[in-house]
Amino acid sequence: MNEVSGALTLLQPMDYDHPDNHTAYSLVVTVTDGVHTDMYPFHIVIENVDEPPECDPAFSTGTGIILAVPETFPILTKLYTVLAKDPDEGDDVIFEVTHASPLFDVFFVLNSNTGVISTTDKHLDYESDPKKFVISIKVRNVKPNPMFCTGLITITLQNENDEEPVFQNLLNKPIDIPENLPPGSIVLKLQATDRDIGDSVHYEFFTTYPGLFIDEDSGEIKIAYVLDYEDPNIVHEQRLIVHAFDNDRVHITAAELTVRLIDVNDNYPQCEGYPNMIQVAETTAINSPLLQILCVDKDIEEPNNVLSYKMNPLDEFSAKKFTLIGNTIISGPMALDYDDVEFAGMQFRHILLIDVSDSGTPSLTSTVTVIVRVTRVNEFYPNSSTNVFNVFENSPVDSLVGTAKFTDIDWPFDNIKFTFAGGDYGSPPKFYIEPDTGANIIFARSKLLMNLSDLWLGQMNFRSIC
């Protein structure tokens, strides 16, 4: 109070609504003129004034409250409470969203009575939802002419590694791998995605699988070494367990697939003997089995891989002498004949080529060479008409009586030796015959007294030389 003017001044704000403050004060003022003094009592009553709501300065100034919320934040959970009140005792405030980013009300809700911001039943997803929400909130009192304070809340969504890799291209049927693929050939390229932004996917086998390996970064399953289906050590079917994992192996997804090694017709028929050489007598009967071609095919998984045989003689002459039935060479339809000039030019042998083909795709063919040597048989007797010779009884010694004419169709033709079947007629002999030419020569030292017409030279012995 001013001593001169008597003005009463308020030294500090009166807070009617503070429970520790008085709402009325009794004061006594002393008044003096220097001689006389008087006392003047009076009362000061604090009247309640309607004040605006008060907001948390952190909320109501500058950029307001900034909240960082992980995308894994649970649903239906309290996130933040806006701090604000009405200083007037008994006055309530209401919280209202005056402006918000799109989809705010999908993921968040503001309790108008408590100022609590909570999540809804919609899960947050950094990969598909907005990354930032800005909300303007008004806090007003409940009166006909409400007063208010305002503030901002910014919610930023934080990325979390919350997604598992998902395989995209797994087949529900086995993957067939042809045998003999070169090392490094790609069997399958796995594809897995991870929705977490910035997360990369890597691949691995659960364990080792013979003949296969996987590229950790690309997901390519490749051939490690040549796989031969016919190798007894090679597994024909494998069940693979593959993993797709994200950074730091936070999430691992396992999947199964089956690979099968497929038999390819990659082996030519293998046949015994090269070349096959047989020796057959020219008198062998027609339709006689001569040789069986023995072949095998290593392509073991071709149950219907039947071998077929086809004969390809080198010349037309041989084609008439042999027939192939199945895998057996049969003589015929024409008989073998050693006694042939054309055959002599062939060195008395037939050369046959047998094509052995499998029924795979594509068909593979091996060729077997068969050399048939025909041996000669002395099968024909020498043949001649009647040989009758006349000689004069006074013919000199060593006179030519005649030459025996015989033929032999065994090769070599007419290869004949001559002898007398009944001896040389006397001692000393009266005749002799030249064994190679069949020339009959008188061998007597005196005149012949006999009738040479009685000498039947048909009794001579003629034998062919084969």
C-alpha positions in Angstrom: 0.0 0.0 0.0 1.3 3.4 -0.9 1.7 5.4 2.4 0.9 8.8 0.7 -1.9 7.9 -1.7 -3.3 4.9 0.1 -3.3 2.9 -3.2 -3.5 -0.8 -2.6 -1.4 -2.7 -5.1 -1.5 -6.5 -5.9 2.0 -7.8 -5.5 1.4 -11.3 -7.0 -1.3 -13.0 -9.0 -4.2 -14.3 -7.1 -5.0 -17.9 -8.0 -8.6 -18.4 -7.0 -8.4 -22.1 -8.0 -5.3 -23.0 -6.1 -6.3 -25.0 -3.0 -3.6 -23.4 -0.9 -4.7 -19.8 -1.6 -7.3 -17.8 0.3 -10.3 -16.4 -1.5 -10.8 -13.6 1.0 -8.5 -11.4 3.1 -9.3 -9.0 6.1 -7.1 -6.0 6.3 -6.8 -3.0 8.8 -5.5 0.3 7.4 -4.0 2.8 9.9 -4.5 6.4 8.9 -2.6 9.3 10.6 -2.2 13.0 10.1 0.8 13.1 12.3 -1.3 14.0 15.4 -4.3 11.8 15.2 -4.5 8.2 14.2 -7.4 6.1 13.2 -7.9 2.4 12.3 -9.9 1.4 9.2 -10.7 -2.3 8.7 -11.8 -3.7 5.3 -12.2 -7.0 3.5 -10.8 -8.1 0.1 -12.7 -10.9 -1.6 -11.0 -12.7 -4.5 -13.5 -13.3 -7.3 -13.2 -16.3 -9.6 -12.4 -15.3 -13.2 -13.0 -17.7 -16.1 -9.5 -18.5 -17.4 -8.5 -20.4 -20.6 -7.2 -23.9 -20.5 -3.5 -24.3 -20.0 -1.6 -26.6 -22.3 1.8 -28.2 -21.7 4.3 -25.7 -23.2 6.1 -28.6 -24.9 2.9 -29.3 -26.7 1.7 -25.8 -27.4 4.9 -24.1 -28.5 7.1 -24.5 -31.5 6.9 -27.9 -33.4 5.1 -29.5 -30.4 5.6 -33.0 -29.3 7.4 -35.4 -31.6 6.9 -39.2 -31.0 8.9 -42.0 -32.6 6.7 -45.1 -32.7 8.0 -48.5 -33.9 5.8 -50.2 -36.5 5.5 -53.1 -34.1 3.8 -51.0 -31.5 0.8 -53.1 -30.2 -2.8 -52.3 -31.1 -5.3 -50.8 -28.7 -2.5 -49.5 -26.5 -2.0 -46.0 -25.0 0.6 -44.0 -26.9 0.6 -40.5 -25.3 -1.4 -38.2 -23.1 -1.8 -34.6 -24.0 -1.1 -32.5 -20.9 -3.7 -29.7 -20.5 -6.2 -28.5 -17.9 -8.6 -25.6 -17.1 -7.3 -23.6 -14.1 -10.8 -22.9 -13.0 -11.8 -25.4 -10.4 -14.5 -27.7 -11.5 -14.1 -26.8 -15.1 -13.6 -29.6 -17.6 -11.8 -29.6 -20.9 -12.4 -31.4 -24.1 -9.7 -32.5 -26.5 -10.4 -32.2 -30.2 -8.4 -33.0 -33.4 -8.6 -30.0 -35.6 -6.3 -31.2 -38.3 -4.6 -34.5 -39.0 -2.6 -36.2 -41.7 -4.4 -38.7 -43.9 -5.2 -42.1 -42.3 -4.5 -40.8 -38.8 -7.9 -41.9 -37.6 -7.3 -45.4 -39.1 -4.3 -46.1 -36.8 -4.8 -43.7 -33.9 -7.7 -42.3 -31.7 -7.8 -39.3 -29.4 -9.9 -39.6 -26.2 -11.8 -36.3 -26.1 -12.1 -36.5 -22.3 -8.7 -37.6 -21.2 -6.4 -36.4 -24.0 -5.1 -40.0 -24.4 -3.9 -40.9 -27.8 -4.1 -44.7 -28.4 -3.6 -47.1 -31.3 -6.6 -48.6 -33.0 -7.1 -52.3 -33.9 -5.2 -51.7 -37.2 -1.6 -52.8 -37.2 1.0 -50.3 -38.2 3.1 -51.2 -41.2 6.1 -49.1 -42.2 6.3 -50.8 -45.6 2.8 -49.8 -46.7 1.5 -47.0 -44.4 2.4 -43.3 -44.1 5.7 -42.8 -42.3 4.6 -39.6 -40.6 1.4 -38.2 -39.0 1.0 -34.6 -37.9 -2.0 -33.8 -35.6 -3.2 -30.4 -34.5 -5.2 -30.6 -31.2 -7.4 -28.0 -29.5 -8.1 -28.1 -25.8 -11.2 -26.1 -24.9 -13.2 -25.7 -21.8 -16.9 -26.6 -21.6 -18.7 -23.3 -21.6 -20.9 -21.3 -23.9 -18.0 -19.2 -25.0 -15.2 -21.7 -24.6 -11.6 -20.7 -24.4 -8.8 -23.0 -25.6 -5.2 -23.7 -26.2 -3.7 -25.6 -29.1 -0.6 -27.7 -29.8 1.0 -30.1 -32.3 1.9 -33.7 -32.1 4.0 -35.4 -34.7 4.1 -39.2 -34.9 7.0 -40.7 -36.9 6.8 -44.4 -37.8 10.0 -46.3 -37.2 11.0 -49.3 -39.4 11.4 -52.6 -37.6 12.7 -55.9 -38.9 9.4 -57.6 -38.5 8.9 -59.4 -41.8 9.9 -62.9 -42.7 11.2 -63.7 -46.2 8.5 -65.3 -48.4 9.3 -67.7 -51.3 7.7 -66.8 -54.6 8.4 -69.5 -57.1 8.5 -72.9 -55.3 7.0 -75.7 -57.4 4.7 -78.3 -56.0 6.2 -80.9 -58.2 9.7 -82.4 -58.5 12.3 -80.5 -60.6 13.8 -82.7 -63.3 17.6 -82.4 -64.0 19.0 -84.1 -67.1 22.2 -86.0 -66.4 25.6 -84.8 -67.7 24.9 -81.0 -67.3 28.1 -79.1 -67.1 29.2 -77.8 -63.7 27.7 -74.4 -63.0 24.5 -75.1 -64.8 21.5 -73.5 -63.1 18.9 -76.0 -61.8 16.6 -73.4 -60.3 16.8 -69.7 -59.2 15.0 -69.3 -55.9 13.1 -66.1 -55.4 12.1 -64.8 -52.0 11.0 -61.3 -50.9 11.2 -59.5 -47.7 8.8 -56.6 -47.2 11.1 -54.9 -44.7 12.5 -51.8 -46.5 16.3 -52.0 -46.8 16.4 -55.7 -45.9 18.1 -58.1 -48.3 17.4 -61.8 -48.7 20.1 -64.5 -48.6 19.9 -68.3 -49.3 21.4 -71.5 -48.0 21.0 -75.2 -47.9 20.0 -76.8 -44.6 22.7 -79.3 -45.2 25.0 -80.4 -48.0 23.5 -82.2 -51.0 25.8 -84.2 -53.3 26.3 -82.6 -56.7 24.5 -79.3 -55.9 25.4 -76.0 -54.3 23.5 -72.7 -53.8 24.6 -69.2 -54.4 23.9 -67.3 -51.1 23.1 -64.0 -52.8 21.4 -64.9 -56.0 19.5 -68.0 -54.8 20.7 -70.0 -57.8 20.9 -73.7 -57.3 23.7 -75.0 -59.5 25.4 -78.3 -60.6 28.6 -78.8 -58.7 30.0 -81.6 -60.9 28.8 -83.7 -63.8 26.1 -86.1 -62.6 26.1 -89.4 -64.5 22.9 -91.3 -64.0 24.6 -94.6 -64.6 27.1 -94.0 -61.8 26.0 -96.1 -58.8 27.3 -93.5 -56.4 25.0 -90.8 -57.7 21.7 -90.2 -55.9 18.8 -90.1 -58.4 16.4 -88.1 -56.2 17.0 -85.7 -53.4 14.7 -83.7 -51.1 16.2 -80.3 -50.5 15.5 -78.0 -47.5 16.4 -74.5 -48.4 16.5 -71.4 -46.2 15.8 -67.8 -47.0 17.1 -65.4 -44.3 17.3 -61.7 -43.9 20.0 -59.4 -42.5 21.6 -60.7 -39.3 19.4 -63.8 -39.6 16.6 -62.3 -37.6 14.1 -64.2 -39.6 14.6 -67.6 -41.5 12.0 -69.2 -43.8 12.4 -72.8 -44.7 11.0 -74.6 -47.7 11.3 -78.0 -49.3 11.7 -79.0 -52.9 12.5 -82.2 -54.7 15.0 -82.6 -57.5 15.2 -85.7 -59.7 18.1 -86.8 -61.9 16.7 -87.8 -65.3 18.4 -90.5 -67.4 19.4 -89.2 -70.8 20.1 -91.5 -73.7 23.8 -90.7 -73.7 25.4 -94.2 -74.0 25.9 -95.9 -77.3 25.1 -99.6 -77.4 28.3 -101.6 -76.5 28.9 -104.8 -78.4 31.3 -107.7 -77.8 34.1 -108.2 -80.3 35.6 -105.7 -82.8 35.6 -106.8 -85.4 33.8 -110.2 -85.1 35.5 -112.8 -87.2 33.9 -116.2 -87.9 34.8 -119.1 -90.2 32.1 -121.0 -92.0 32.3 -123.9 -94.3 30.8 -123.4 -97.8 28.6 -126.4 -97.2 26.8 -124.8 -94.3 23.1 -125.3 -94.6 20.7 -122.4 -95.4 19.0 -120.9 -92.3 21.9 -122.0 -90.1 22.6 -119.6 -87.2 26.1 -118.3 -87.6 26.7 -115.6 -85.0 24.8 -113.8 -82.3 25.6 -110.1 -81.8 25.8 -109.5 -78.1 25.2 -105.8 -77.1 24.2 -103.9 -74.0 23.1 -100.4 -73.3 24.2 -98.7 -70.1 21.2 -96.4 -70.0 19.7 -98.4 -67.1 16.6 -96.3 -66.6 15.2 -96.9 -70.1 12.9 -99.8 -69.4 11.7 -99.8 -73.0 15.1 -99.1 -74.4 15.1 -102.1 -76.8 18.0 -102.6 -79.1 17.3 -103.0 -82.8 19.7 -104.6 -85.3 20.1 -103.9 -89.0 22.5 -105.6 -91.4 24.3 -103.5 -94.0 26.5 -105.7 -96.2 29.2 -103.9 -98.1 28.3 -105.6 -101.4 25.2 -107.0 -103.1 26.9 -110.4 -103.4 27.1 -110.7 -99.6 23.5 -109.4 -99.1 22.2 -112.5 -100.8 24.1 -114.9 -98.5 23.0 -113.7 -95.1 19.9 -112.7 -93.2 19.7 -111.0 -89.8 16.9 -112.2 -87.6 16.9 -110.2 -84.3 20.5 -110.1 -83.3 21.5 -113.4 -85.0 23.1 -113.8 -88.4 21.5 -116.6 -90.4 22.9 -118.2 -93.6 20.7 -117.7 -96.6 18.6 -117.1 -98.6 21.3 -118.2 -101.1 23.8 -120.9 -100.2 27.4 -120.1 -99.5 29.7 -120.9 -102.4 33.5 -120.9 -102.2 33.8 -121.9 -105.9 33.0 -118.5 -107.4 35.3 -116.2 -109.4 33.7 -113.1 -108.0 34.1 -114.5 -104.4 37.7 -115.2 -105.2 38.1 -111.5 -105.9 36.7 -110.8 -102.4 39.4 -112.9 -100.9 36.8 -115.5 -100.0 35.3 -113.4 -97.2 32.1 -111.4 -96.6 32.1 -108.2 -94.7 28.9 -107.3 -92.9 28.1 -104.1 -91.0 25.5 -104.5 -88.3 23.9 -101.2 -87.0 22.8 -101.6 -83.4 20.4 -98.8 -82.4 18.7 -98.0 -79.1 15.2 -96.7 -78.8 16.1 -93.6 -76.8 15.6 -90.0 -77.8 17.6 -89.3 -79.8 18.4 -92.8 -80.9 22.1 -93.7 -80.7 23.6 -96.3 -83.1 26.8 -98.4 -82.9 28.1 -100.3 -85.9 29.5 -103.8 -85.5 31.8 -105.2 -88.2 31.5 -109.0 -88.9 34.0 -110.7 -91.2 32.8 -114.1 -92.4 35.6 -116.3 -93.9 34.2 -119.1 -96.0 36.3 -122.3 -96.0 36.3 -124.5 -99.1 35.1 -128.1 -99.1 36.0 -130.7 -101.8 32.4 -131.4 -102.5 32.4 -132.3 -106.3 33.9 -135.4 -108.0 35.9 -134.8 -111.2 33.7 -135.2 -114.2 34.5 -136.4 -117.8 33.0 -138.1 -120.8 34.4 -141.5 -122.0 38.1 -141.3 -122.8 39.0 -143.9 -125.6 42.4 -143.8 -127.3 43.9 -145.7 -130.2 47.6 -146.4 -130.6 49.5 -148.3 -133.3 51.2 -151.4 -132.1 54.5 -150.4 -133.5 54.4 -147.0 -131.9 57.8 -146.0 -130.5 58.5 -145.7 -126.8 57.3 -142.5 -125.3 54.7 -142.0 -127.9 51.7 -139.9 -126.8 48.7 -142.1 -126.6 46.2 -139.4 -125.6 45.3 -136.9 -122.9 42.5 -137.6 -120.4 40.0 -134.8 -120.3 38.4 -134.3 -116.9 36.8 -131.2 -115.2 36.4 -130.3 -111.5 34.2 -127.3 -110.4 35.8 -127.1 -106.9 38.0 -124.1 -106.6 40.6 -123.9 -107.9 38.9 -125.3 -111.0 40.2 -128.4 -112.6 43.0 -128.9 -110.1 43.3 -132.7 -110.7 45.9 -135.4 -110.3 46.0 -138.5 -112.5 47.0 -142.1 -111.7 46.1 -145.5 -113.2 43.5 -147.2 -111.1 44.5 -150.7 -112.1 48.3 -150.3 -112.1 50.7 -149.8 -114.9 50.0 -152.9 -116.9 53.0 -155.2 -116.8 56.5 -155.1 -115.5 58.1 -153.2 -116.7 55.0 -150.9 -117.1 53.7 -150.5 -120.6 52.1 -147.1 -119.9 52.4 -144.3 -117.5 50.3 -141.2 -117.1 51.6 -137.7 -116.3 50.0 -137.0 -113.0 49.4 -133.2 -113.5 48.3 -133.1 -117.2 46.7 -136.5 -117.6 48.9 -137.3 -120.8 49.1 -141.0 -121.5 52.5 -142.0 -122.8 53.7 -145.5 -124.0 56.4 -146.8 -121.8 57.1 -150.3 -123.5 60.6 -151.1 -124.9 59.3 -153.5 -127.6 56.5 -153.5 -129.9 53.1 -153.9 -128.5 51.3 -157.1 -129.4 48.1 -156.3 -127.6 45.1 -154.6 -128.9 45.2 -151.2 -127.2 41.6 -150.8 -127.9 41.1 -153.3 -125.1 42.8 -150.9 -122.7 40.0 -149.2 -120.9 41.5 -146.0 -119.7 38.3 -145.3 -117.9 39.8 -147.4 -115.1 42.3 -144.8 -114.4 42.1 -143.1 -111.0 41.4 -139.4 -111.3 41.3 -137.3 -108.1 40.9 -133.7 -107.7 43.3 -131.7 -105.6 41.7 -129.1 -103.4 
